[in-house]
Amino acid sequence: MIRTSRRAVLKGGALAGAAAALPLAARRTEARVVVYDSRVAVSQVFAGGEGIDLAQGMTAARRALAQLPRGVCVEGLTRWSDWVGLRGLLQDRGFRTEAETRAPGSPALFRWTMRGR
């Protein structure tokens, strides 16, 4: 016969919650670079003003991305044409697309994530 107490249920729930949170915590501490366009307000808010700004020129952005180490996660909220160019550059360096979606409420912008291997 298995005895279950309230304390055992609470402990089990706490352990399960902690185990589920570990992968999330690990993802938050990994190296992350944001690509945005300060000329687009939504994109600038997404990045919080930190990262690689496409308004500085695509050449500068390409140069900055070319220097990234492989284990970095790159996230962006950019126009489709910028995304296509950046995706090709990052794929050539061994990065793979993890997510790509049209930004809700803004049909011209795409939210994307690539991770280096």
SVG drawing of the C-alpha trace seen along z (x, -y; Angstrom):
<svg xmlns="http://www.w3.org/2000/svg" viewBox="-2 -55 37 57">
<polyline fill="none" stroke="black" stroke-width="0.4" points="0.0,0.0 1.4,-3.4 0.9,-6.2 0.6,-9.7 0.7,-12.7 0.1,-16.3 3.8,-17.0 4.9,-14.3 2.7,-15.7 4.0,-19.3 7.7,-18.1 7.1,-16.1 5.5,-19.1 8.4,-21.3 10.9,-18.8 9.0,-18.4 8.8,-22.2 12.5,-22.6 13.4,-19.9 11.2,-21.5 12.8,-24.9 16.4,-23.8 16.4,-23.8 14.8,-27.3 17.4,-28.6 20.2,-27.2 18.8,-28.9 18.7,-32.2 22.4,-32.1 23.6,-31.2 25.3,-33.7 22.6,-35.6 22.9,-38.3 19.9,-40.3 19.6,-41.7 17.2,-44.6 16.5,-47.7 16.2,-50.9 14.3,-52.6 11.4,-50.3 9.9,-51.1 8.7,-47.5 12.1,-46.1 13.9,-48.6 11.6,-47.7 12.2,-44.0 16.0,-44.5 15.9,-47.0 18.4,-49.1 21.1,-46.4 22.5,-44.2 23.3,-44.6 21.5,-47.5 20.7,-47.1 20.3,-50.9 24.1,-51.2 24.3,-49.4 24.2,-45.8 28.0,-45.8 28.6,-46.5 26.0,-43.9 27.5,-41.3 31.0,-42.0 29.7,-41.8 27.8,-38.5 30.9,-37.0 32.9,-37.4 30.4,-35.5 31.5,-32.3 29.5,-29.2 27.7,-28.5 25.8,-31.8 22.0,-32.1 21.1,-34.8 17.6,-36.3 16.1,-39.0 13.0,-41.0 13.7,-42.3 12.2,-42.8 12.1,-39.7 14.8,-41.0 17.2,-41.6 16.4,-38.2 17.1,-36.3 20.5,-38.0 21.5,-37.4 20.2,-33.8 22.5,-33.0 25.5,-34.5 24.8,-32.6 24.1,-29.3 27.5,-29.6 29.0,-29.8 27.2,-26.7 24.2,-28.3 20.8,-26.6 17.3,-28.1 15.4,-27.2 12.3,-29.4 10.9,-31.7 7.5,-33.4 5.8,-36.5 5.6,-39.0 2.0,-39.3 0.4,-42.7 3.3,-43.6 3.2,-41.7 6.5,-43.2 8.5,-41.9 9.8,-38.4 10.8,-37.0 13.6,-34.5 16.1,-32.5 19.3,-30.8 21.8,-28.8 25.4,-28.0 26.7,-24.4"/>
</svg>
